[in-house]
Amino acid sequence: MWSERPLFDFHVILSVTALLVTVGLTMVLSSSSVESFVSSGSPYARFIPQAIYAAIGLVAFVAIVRVSTRTIRALAPWLLGIAGVLLVLVLIPGIGVEQMGARSWFVVGGISFQPSEFAKVALAIWCAHLLATYVSAGVDVNKALKPLALVSVLVMALVVLQRDLGTMITIGIILMAMLWFGGFRTSTVAAITISGGVASLVLGLTAGYRSDRIKAFMNPTMDPQGLNYQTIQAKYALASGGVFGKGLGQSDAKWSYLPQSHNDFIFAVIGEELGFLGAFLIIVLFAIVLLIGMRISQRSTDPFLRILAAASTTWIVLQAFINIAYVVGLVPVTGLQLPLISAGGTSMITTMMMFGFIAHAALREPEALVSLNGGGSRWMRTVFGRPVEPPKARPARRARAPRTPTDSGRTTRRPSQAQAQSGARARDRADDQRPRERSTARRSRR
């Protein structure tokens, strides 16, 4: 069957990643062309940086697939430490820059960078490394809850201080995925999930702009020119697209009717220009990511790759679901981007990295390793190298043989199996030689 081919999972995740990036770049160009032309005189003002970020993300994707699993795990604590330092620095006035109500940006030479995006990747790698260490050592994974929760809560607290609720929700998704796929008790996962939901609701009601989003969600017809303006315009765009859409580049919403049409609400422009079929295609692509990502996780023999692939898949798919859900009005607006499709340089690079981890695990499935090491295609070896099998857990040491008492009162060790077999062969040779010695003695008498 075609789905049982050795490199099927890797080829599928590679193809889906390429399709999402291609669709994303196309829709960023289409949805931002008007605004870019008005602000800078060029319709490519937003598209060109996004294409550059996609190229950087592609390099990161290939590098992650090529590097060994051992190296990734060795770098996990260092990456988390660097991310923690950056999260602290961005809070210092004069170093961090506030944009769209959140102090979560560095701007160097006109290029903006969001350290919280990097922190999500570093946290995911470190959590998977921690849990895999406990699993490989045969220790109860529930004992890892304290360090896991402590580090995750600390990272979330730093993100909350930046007033970035959307990123905090993503970190919560990563933590829940780690708990679930790491094998923690169901009661523990349920309790932390409920606590996280309550905390998110409290944080959503305490800040003015967050509470406004919740009010707008609870009253969809209230203040159509204010609180609900963006949501109503998104629904108009989706409705006007129909089944087949108005055609690529023919959106009306991007003519300053829909704010953030190239970013948070790009799915509305997709529905308007490409219709229900185009929007449904995006949903199908993320459904394929879910199915293939979980299949890769189940087929991985290394606990680190199994947990990291499952958590990465959960992060990407749930973020896509939340974005699409608030565009169509099913949940309050959270500000989460549509992975690989919405405009955003840091988000593009980090999402490509997470797809790289999934592809890294796919290329190290047992069947894929046999296929690649047995030959494989030349372009695969040239681009992604020859992956090696992830390190196995150290085998348990054998218990020493107990001592047995002897007639003299001293104790001796029981012979090992190899010694016993050697002694048996020596006795057999001795038995074979005895008849020969007897026959020789008879001839000498004669």
PyMOL commands that set and color helices and strands:
alter all, ss='L'
color gray80, all
select helices_A, chain A and resi 2-4+8-40+47-66+69-89+115-136+141-161+165-181+186-206+208-218+229-241+266-299+303-327+345-362+366-373+378-384+417-445
alter helices_A, ss='H'
color red, helices_A
select strands_A, chain A and resi 97-99+102-108+111-113+403-405+411-413
alter strands_A, ss='S'
color yellow, strands_A
deselect
rebuild
show_as cartoon
